[in-house]
Amino acid sequence: MTQTPGETSLGTPLTWLYVPGDRPGVVAKALGCGADVVVVDLEDAVAPDRKGYALHATAELLADPVPGPSPVHVRVNALDGPLAETEIRTLAALPGLAGLRLPKVQGPADIHRAAGWATTAGPPAAPALAGRPAAGRSCAPVVGAAASGRAAPQSATTVLTPVAAGALPATPALYALLESALGIEHAFAIATAHPALRGIAVGEADLSAELGVRDDAGLAWPRSRTVVAARAAGLPPPPQSVYPDVRDLEGLARSSARGRALGFLGRAAIHPRQLPVIEAAHLPSSQEVEAAERIVRAAAAQGGAQALPEGGFVDAAVVAGARRVLSLAGRRGHAGTERSR
């Protein structure tokens, strides 16, 4: 079966680990941490004077068709800024790219603009970076992107080479981040804007600042709006936004459980220690698995809508939900194996 770009071999990702693009060694370690997707960040995690270096380091990583054990997405800079076009044209055709994450999307026009840049992509004629680290199996903290000294070029000039006639690349998988009131208002239009769009998500830090929100209660409607828009568009349930306190794992677990109850599936992370907490919160409990098995067995034994002995009711929608639960439950043992390697 063909795997959808951006998905793992286990289906819809649950963990999306962000890592700063100007730290190739940290990116290589992150690829061995067991995240379903590693997101190389060219935006907020990279200081302005290191943007060029981050792009070149990322392009070198993605020149490899299999850059590591996890699929690699890239979050580019804001689409209305001076950097995104070059970043997308540089990266879109590289064989190791699994998806582009588009920040601060305001409406469908932003998706079309990014898709247009991606399909006129060309590889960068970039200077070789000194010794790209191999993707490792050991985890290391991936936060602190713009802090601490790192030996690397302070800038680099991207030179694009033309794409051969008749060889335009296919549009890579695109993921829209809704980080403004306008983006939330246009959520469904964005989610249906282009066939290459594979997911939407809320960017809560910027959205909270714009709305003047002080606690989770103020984000309840934007979160639900995003979940509904994604599902109405036939997209996977969106992942939750980052939980910023990497030391508060109990708070992360509670927040992730609330997110799952709202219809989110999975979550972005900024530290490897958050990964098992996120996954545990979004995997079904043993009681949920047992209930799902009963529903599937009942549906197999007798077609059509029916009442269960314990009082539940089974119809096609309930059976579909039970099958989703069982599909997620199959990840549990595999995930522990991946992180213990």
C-alpha positions as CSV (number, residue, x, y, z in Angstrom):
1,M,0.0,0.0,0.0
2,T,1.3,3.4,-0.9
3,Q,2.1,5.6,2.1
4,T,0.7,9.1,2.1
5,P,3.4,11.8,2.2
6,G,4.0,12.9,5.7
7,E,2.5,9.7,7.2
8,T,4.6,7.1,9.0
9,S,4.4,3.4,8.4
10,L,1.9,3.4,11.3
11,G,-0.5,5.9,9.8
12,T,-1.3,9.4,11.0
13,P,1.6,10.8,13.1
14,L,1.2,11.4,16.8
15,T,4.4,13.2,17.5
16,W,6.0,16.0,15.6
17,L,9.4,17.0,17.0
18,Y,10.6,20.5,16.1
19,V,14.3,21.1,15.8
20,P,16.3,24.2,14.8
21,G,17.5,24.1,11.2
22,D,20.8,25.8,12.0
23,R,22.0,22.9,14.2
24,P,22.7,20.0,11.9
25,G,24.1,17.8,14.6
26,V,21.0,18.3,16.8
27,V,18.8,17.5,13.7
28,A,20.7,14.3,13.2
29,K,20.2,13.3,16.8
30,A,16.5,14.2,16.7
31,L,16.0,11.8,13.8
32,G,16.8,9.0,16.1
33,C,14.5,10.0,18.9
34,G,11.5,8.0,17.8
35,A,9.3,10.9,16.7
36,D,6.8,10.1,14.0
37,V,7.9,13.3,12.2
38,V,10.9,15.5,12.6
39,V,10.1,19.2,11.7
40,V,13.2,21.1,10.8
41,D,12.4,24.7,11.7
42,L,13.7,27.6,9.6
43,E,11.4,30.1,11.2
44,D,11.1,31.0,14.9
45,A,13.9,28.7,16.1
46,V,16.6,30.3,13.9
47,A,18.2,33.7,14.5
48,P,17.9,36.2,11.5
49,D,21.7,36.1,10.8
50,R,21.6,32.3,10.6
51,K,18.7,31.8,8.2
52,G,20.9,31.3,5.2
53,Y,23.0,28.7,6.9
54,A,19.9,26.9,8.2
55,L,18.5,26.7,4.6
56,H,21.8,25.2,3.2
57,A,22.2,22.8,6.1
58,T,18.6,21.6,5.5
59,A,19.0,21.3,1.8
60,E,22.1,19.1,2.3
61,L,20.2,16.9,4.7
62,L,17.3,16.5,2.3
63,A,19.5,15.7,-0.7
64,D,19.5,12.2,0.8
65,P,16.3,10.3,-0.2
66,V,16.3,8.8,3.3
67,P,17.7,11.4,5.7
68,G,16.9,9.4,8.8
69,P,14.5,6.9,10.5
70,S,11.7,9.6,10.7
71,P,10.1,11.5,7.8
72,V,11.4,15.1,7.7
73,H,9.2,18.1,7.3
74,V,10.4,21.7,7.1
75,R,8.7,24.8,8.5
76,V,9.6,27.7,6.3
77,N,9.5,31.4,7.1
78,A,6.3,33.5,6.8
79,L,4.9,33.4,3.2
80,D,4.6,37.2,3.1
81,G,8.2,37.7,4.1
82,P,11.4,37.8,2.0
83,L,12.6,34.3,2.7
84,A,9.8,31.8,2.1
85,E,9.9,31.8,-1.7
86,T,13.6,30.9,-1.9
87,E,13.2,28.3,0.8
88,I,10.3,26.6,-0.9
89,R,11.9,26.7,-4.3
90,T,15.1,25.3,-2.9
91,L,13.6,22.5,-0.9
92,A,10.5,21.4,-2.7
93,A,12.1,19.0,-5.2
94,L,14.6,17.4,-2.8
95,P,14.1,13.7,-2.4
96,G,14.3,13.6,1.4
97,L,11.5,16.2,1.9
98,A,8.2,14.6,3.3
99,G,6.3,17.9,3.8
100,L,6.4,21.7,4.0
101,R,4.8,23.4,7.0
102,L,3.5,26.9,6.1
103,P,3.3,29.3,9.0
104,K,0.8,32.2,9.5
105,V,-1.5,31.1,6.7
106,Q,-4.3,33.7,6.3
107,G,-6.3,32.2,3.5
108,P,-6.4,30.0,0.4
109,A,-4.3,32.4,-1.6
110,D,-1.3,31.6,0.6
111,I,-1.6,27.9,-0.1
112,H,-1.8,28.5,-3.9
113,R,1.2,30.8,-3.7
114,A,3.3,28.3,-1.8
115,A,2.2,25.5,-4.2
116,G,3.2,27.7,-7.2
117,W,6.7,28.2,-5.8
118,A,7.0,24.5,-5.1
119,T,6.2,23.5,-8.6
120,T,8.8,25.8,-10.1
121,A,11.4,24.6,-7.7
122,G,15.1,24.2,-8.5
123,P,18.0,22.7,-6.5
124,P,20.4,25.1,-4.9
125,A,23.9,25.4,-6.2
126,A,25.1,25.5,-2.5
127,P,28.6,25.2,-1.1
128,A,29.1,21.9,0.6
129,L,28.8,22.0,4.4
130,A,31.6,20.6,6.4
131,G,30.7,17.0,7.3
132,R,26.9,16.6,7.7
133,P,26.4,14.3,10.8
134,A,24.8,11.0,10.2
135,A,21.4,10.5,11.6
136,G,21.9,9.0,15.1
137,R,20.0,6.8,17.4
138,S,20.7,8.8,20.6
139,C,18.4,11.7,21.7
140,A,19.5,15.1,22.8
141,P,17.6,18.2,23.8
142,V,16.5,20.1,20.8
143,V,15.4,23.4,22.3
144,G,17.5,26.6,22.7
145,A,17.6,27.1,18.9
146,A,18.9,30.7,18.9
147,A,21.1,30.4,21.9
148,S,24.6,29.3,22.6
149,G,27.6,29.6,20.3
150,R,27.8,27.4,17.2
151,A,30.6,27.3,14.7
152,A,29.0,27.8,11.3
153,P,28.8,30.4,8.5
154,Q,26.8,33.4,9.5
155,S,25.2,33.7,6.1
156,A,25.0,32.0,2.8
157,T,23.7,33.0,-0.6
158,T,21.2,30.7,-2.2
159,V,21.6,30.3,-6.0
160,L,18.9,28.5,-7.8
161,T,19.5,26.5,-11.0
162,P,16.7,26.3,-13.5
163,V,14.5,23.2,-13.7
164,A,14.7,21.3,-17.0
165,A,11.8,21.8,-19.3
166,G,9.1,19.2,-18.9
167,A,10.6,18.1,-15.5
168,L,8.6,20.3,-13.1
169,P,8.3,18.6,-9.7
170,A,5.1,17.5,-8.2
171,T,3.8,19.7,-5.3
172,P,5.1,18.3,-2.0
173,A,2.7,17.7,0.9
174,L,1.7,21.0,2.4
175,Y,0.6,21.7,6.0
176,A,-1.0,25.0,7.0
177,L,-0.5,26.6,10.4
178,L,-3.4,28.9,11.4
179,E,-1.9,31.5,13.8
180,S,-4.2,34.5,13.4
181,A,-7.9,35.3,13.8
182,L,-8.2,35.6,10.0
183,G,-6.6,32.2,9.5
184,I,-9.1,30.7,12.0
185,E,-12.0,32.4,10.2
186,H,-10.8,30.9,6.9
187,A,-10.0,27.5,8.3
188,F,-12.3,25.4,6.0
189,A,-11.4,27.4,2.9
190,I,-7.7,26.9,3.7
191,A,-8.3,23.2,4.3
192,T,-9.9,22.7,0.9
193,A,-7.6,25.1,-1.0
194,H,-5.3,22.7,-2.9
195,P,-5.0,18.9,-3.4
196,A,-1.5,19.0,-2.0
197,L,-2.7,20.3,1.4
198,R,-2.5,17.4,3.8
199,G,-3.3,19.0,7.1
200,I,-4.0,22.1,9.2
201,A,-3.0,23.0,12.8
202,V,-3.4,25.8,15.2
203,G,-0.4,28.0,16.1
204,E,-1.4,29.0,19.6
205,A,1.3,31.3,20.7
206,D,0.8,33.9,18.0
207,L,-3.0,33.4,18.0
208,S,-3.2,33.9,21.8
209,A,-1.2,37.1,21.5
210,E,-3.4,38.5,18.8
211,L,-6.6,37.6,20.6
212,G,-5.4,38.7,24.1
213,V,-6.2,35.3,25.4
214,R,-4.9,34.5,28.9
215,D,-5.9,30.9,29.4
216,D,-7.1,27.8,27.6
217,A,-10.7,28.8,27.8
218,G,-10.1,31.6,25.3
219,L,-8.7,29.1,22.8
220,A,-11.6,26.6,23.0
221,W,-13.5,27.9,20.0
222,P,-10.4,28.3,17.7
223,R,-9.3,24.8,18.6
224,S,-12.7,23.3,17.9
225,R,-13.0,25.3,14.7
226,T,-9.8,23.9,13.4
227,V,-10.8,20.3,14.2
228,V,-14.1,20.7,12.5
229,A,-12.6,22.3,9.4
230,A,-10.0,19.6,9.1
231,R,-12.6,16.8,9.3
232,A,-15.1,18.5,7.1
233,A,-12.3,18.8,4.4
234,G,-11.5,15.1,4.7
235,L,-8.1,15.8,6.4
236,P,-6.7,13.9,9.4
237,P,-7.5,15.3,12.9
238,P,-5.0,18.1,13.5
239,P,-2.2,17.8,16.0
240,Q,-2.2,20.0,19.1
241,S,0.1,23.0,19.4
242,V,3.4,22.8,21.4
243,Y,3.3,22.7,25.2
244,P,6.1,25.1,26.0
245,D,7.2,24.0,29.5
246,V,9.4,21.0,28.7
247,R,9.8,20.2,32.4
248,D,6.1,20.0,33.3
249,L,5.3,16.5,32.0
250,E,2.2,16.1,34.2
251,G,0.8,19.4,32.8
252,L,1.6,18.1,29.3
253,A,-0.3,14.9,29.9
254,R,-3.3,16.7,31.2
255,S,-3.3,19.2,28.4
256,S,-2.9,16.4,25.8
257,A,-5.8,14.5,27.3
258,R,-8.0,17.6,27.0
259,G,-6.8,18.0,23.4
260,R,-7.7,14.4,22.5
261,A,-11.2,15.0,24.0
262,L,-11.6,18.0,21.7
263,G,-10.8,15.8,18.6
264,F,-7.0,16.5,18.2
265,L,-4.7,13.6,17.4
266,G,-1.1,13.9,18.4
267,R,1.0,16.9,19.2
268,A,4.0,19.0,18.3
269,A,6.9,18.8,20.7
270,I,10.1,20.7,21.3
271,H,12.0,18.2,23.4
272,P,12.4,14.4,23.2
273,R,11.2,13.9,26.7
274,Q,7.7,15.1,25.6
275,L,7.3,12.4,23.0
276,P,6.2,9.4,25.2
277,V,3.9,11.6,27.2
278,I,2.2,12.9,24.0
279,E,1.9,9.4,22.6
280,A,0.5,7.9,25.8
281,A,-2.2,10.6,26.0
282,H,-3.4,10.0,22.4
283,L,-3.3,6.2,22.4
284,P,-6.5,4.4,23.6
285,S,-6.7,2.9,27.0
286,S,-7.2,-0.8,27.5
287,Q,-10.8,-0.2,28.3
288,E,-11.3,1.7,25.1
289,V,-9.7,-1.1,23.2
290,E,-11.9,-3.7,24.8
291,A,-15.0,-1.6,24.0
292,A,-13.9,-1.2,20.4
293,E,-13.3,-4.9,20.0
294,R,-16.8,-5.7,21.3
295,I,-18.3,-3.2,18.8
296,V,-16.3,-4.7,15.8
297,R,-17.2,-8.2,16.8
298,A,-20.9,-7.3,17.1
299,A,-20.9,-5.6,13.7
300,A,-19.2,-8.6,12.1
301,A,-21.8,-11.0,13.7
302,Q,-24.8,-9.1,12.6
303,G,-25.0,-6.4,10.1
304,G,-26.9,-3.1,10.4
305,A,-27.7,-1.0,13.5
306,Q,-28.1,-2.9,16.7
307,A,-28.0,-2.5,20.5
308,L,-25.3,-4.1,22.5
309,P,-26.1,-6.1,25.7
310,E,-24.5,-3.5,27.9
311,G,-26.7,-0.8,26.5
312,G,-24.5,0.7,23.7
313,F,-25.7,1.3,20.2
314,V,-23.8,0.2,17.1
315,D,-24.2,1.7,13.6
316,A,-21.7,2.4,10.8
317,A,-20.3,5.5,12.3
318,V,-19.7,3.8,15.7
319,V,-18.0,0.9,13.9
320,A,-15.7,3.2,12.0
321,G,-14.7,4.9,15.2
322,A,-14.0,1.6,16.9
323,R,-11.8,0.6,14.0
324,R,-9.8,3.8,14.4
325,V,-9.3,3.0,18.0
326,L,-8.0,-0.4,17.2
327,S,-5.7,1.0,14.5
328,L,-4.2,3.4,17.0
329,A,-3.9,0.6,19.6
330,G,-1.6,-1.3,17.3
331,R,1.0,1.4,17.6
332,R,1.7,0.9,21.3
333,G,4.2,-1.8,21.3
334,H,5.9,-0.6,18.2
335,A,6.5,2.9,19.6
336,G,8.2,1.6,22.7
337,T,10.5,-0.6,20.5
338,E,11.5,2.4,18.3
339,R,12.5,4.6,21.2
340,S,14.5,1.9,23.0
341,R,16.8,1.3,20.0
